[in-house]
Amino acid sequence: MDDDQIRKPPAHTVGMGLDTMSVDELKSRISLLETEIVRLRLAIEAREKTRSAAEQLFRI
């Protein structure tokens, strides 16, 4: 099997078991998810700006 074909498991899966994780692991996952939330919000803002610009263009 080629190294490129090996998939790393996701760092976090919604709903996954948390019983075996340490406090540090849980804090790390919270940080990861907070970073992802910021990234998603920025993507939403960018799409809204694009849509708004397109709407303005077609109103003329």
Backbone as CSV, one residue per row, in Angstrom:
resi,resn,N_x,N_y,N_z,CA_x,CA_y,CA_z,C_x,C_y,C_z
1,MET,0.842,-1.180,0.000,0.000,0.000,0.000,0.883,1.237,0.000
2,ASP,0.549,2.186,-0.810,1.291,3.424,-0.958,0.979,4.368,0.204
3,ASP,1.974,5.150,0.640,1.761,6.101,1.730,0.659,7.101,1.414
4,ASP,0.518,7.486,0.134,-0.515,8.433,-0.255,-1.910,7.836,-0.108
5,GLN,-2.011,6.527,-0.134,-3.300,5.864,-0.043,-3.750,5.652,1.400
6,ILE,-2.826,5.761,2.339,-3.163,5.584,3.747,-3.861,6.845,4.233
7,ARG,-5.057,6.661,4.742,-5.809,7.812,5.244,-5.659,7.903,6.751
8,LYS,-5.386,9.122,7.223,-5.346,9.344,8.648,-6.778,9.470,9.149
9,PRO,-7.081,8.930,10.308,-8.431,9.098,10.846,-8.665,10.567,11.191
10,PRO,-9.903,11.015,11.118,-10.170,12.408,11.460,-9.791,12.673,12.912
11,ALA,-9.365,13.890,13.173,-8.957,14.238,14.533,-10.134,14.190,15.494
12,HIS,-11.329,14.453,14.976,-12.512,14.391,15.815,-13.715,14.061,14.953
13,THR,-14.555,13.207,15.469,-15.809,12.873,14.804,-16.934,13.221,15.757
14,VAL,-17.902,13.966,15.281,-19.027,14.341,16.117,-19.717,13.069,16.611
15,GLY,-19.937,13.014,17.909,-20.611,11.870,18.506,-19.690,10.748,18.946
16,MET,-18.397,10.908,18.714,-17.471,9.837,19.086,-17.386,9.705,20.607
17,GLY,-16.980,8.544,21.065,-16.847,8.305,22.497,-15.764,9.172,23.112
18,LEU,-16.050,9.670,24.291,-15.104,10.545,24.979,-14.563,9.922,26.256
19,ASP,-15.062,8.758,26.604,-14.725,8.123,27.882,-13.245,7.823,28.055
20,THR,-12.544,7.529,26.983,-11.141,7.129,27.094,-10.166,8.299,26.942
21,MET,-10.677,9.497,26.728,-9.803,10.658,26.505,-9.464,11.348,27.815
22,SER,-8.222,11.821,27.879,-7.780,12.567,29.051,-8.299,14.006,28.963
23,VAL,-8.162,14.733,30.038,-8.565,16.137,30.056,-7.781,16.916,29.003
24,ASP,-6.482,16.646,28.893,-5.667,17.343,27.902,-6.138,17.037,26.478
25,GLU,-6.496,15.786,26.212,-7.000,15.423,24.885,-8.323,16.132,24.600
26,LEU,-9.189,16.205,25.595,-10.472,16.890,25.421,-10.256,18.381,25.162
27,LYS,-9.347,18.996,25.900,-9.044,20.418,25.681,-8.472,20.638,24.284
28,SER,-7.639,19.731,23.847,-7.058,19.822,22.511,-8.145,19.745,21.445
29,ARG,-9.090,18.876,21.626,-10.193,18.738,20.656,-11.079,19.972,20.654
30,ILE,-11.313,20.551,21.831,-12.089,21.792,21.905,-11.388,22.875,21.107
31,SER,-10.085,22.998,21.284,-9.308,23.991,20.546,-9.404,23.753,19.043
32,LEU,-9.267,22.507,18.640,-9.374,22.140,17.234,-10.738,22.534,16.674
33,LEU,-11.788,22.222,17.411,-13.146,22.530,16.949,-13.410,24.038,16.923
34,GLU,-12.890,24.778,17.907,-13.058,26.235,17.901,-12.373,26.854,16.685
35,THR,-11.197,26.347,16.339,-10.488,26.816,15.152,-11.293,26.514,13.898
36,GLU,-11.881,25.347,13.852,-12.695,24.952,12.702,-13.949,25.819,12.593
37,ILE,-14.554,26.168,13.713,-15.724,27.050,13.708,-15.368,28.397,13.108
38,VAL,-14.234,28.949,13.490,-13.786,30.234,12.929,-13.607,30.104,11.418
39,ARG,-12.982,29.030,10.972,-12.758,28.809,9.547,-14.086,28.718,8.789
40,LEU,-15.043,28.011,9.362,-16.360,27.872,8.732,-17.097,29.208,8.678
41,ARG,-17.002,29.995,9.737,-17.658,31.313,9.741,-17.051,32.238,8.691
42,LEU,-15.747,32.169,8.515,-15.095,32.969,7.480,-15.540,32.534,6.084
43,ALA,-15.715,31.247,5.895,-16.194,30.737,4.605,-17.618,31.214,4.335
44,ILE,-18.454,31.226,5.363,-19.819,31.729,5.213,-19.804,33.198,4.830
45,GLU,-18.995,33.994,5.512,-18.891,35.426,5.205,-18.457,35.647,3.761
46,ALA,-17.481,34.896,3.309,-16.991,35.044,1.940,-18.090,34.714,0.938
47,ARG,-18.838,33.679,1.191,-19.923,33.300,0.269,-21.046,34.332,0.276
48,GLU,-21.336,34.876,1.455,-22.366,35.908,1.530,-21.943,37.167,0.767
49,LYS,-20.672,37.521,0.863,-20.173,38.691,0.120,-20.261,38.445,-1.383
50,THR,-19.899,37.242,-1.806,-19.973,36.898,-3.227,-21.413,36.951,-3.713
51,ARG,-22.320,36.388,-2.944,-23.732,36.391,-3.317,-24.278,37.814,-3.362
52,SER,-23.915,38.625,-2.383,-24.368,40.011,-2.342,-23.864,40.786,-3.559
53,ALA,-22.601,40.566,-3.919,-22.033,41.240,-5.090,-22.761,40.810,-6.358
54,ALA,-23.083,39.534,-6.461,-23.804,39.031,-7.634,-25.216,39.619,-7.678
55,GLU,-25.880,39.707,-6.556,-27.213,40.293,-6.507,-27.171,41.766,-6.922
56,GLN,-26.161,42.486,-6.475,-26.024,43.897,-6.855,-25.793,44.030,-8.355
57,LEU,-25.032,43.162,-8.913,-24.727,43.197,-10.345,-25.982,42.981,-11.175
58,PHE,-26.829,42.063,-10.744,-28.016,41.739,-11.527,-29.181,42.705,-11.252
59,ARG,-29.083,43.556,-10.256,-30.124,44.546,-9.967,-30.008,45.750,-10.891
60,ILE,-28.832,45.934,-11.431,-28.586,47.117,-12.267,-29.315,47.012,-13.570
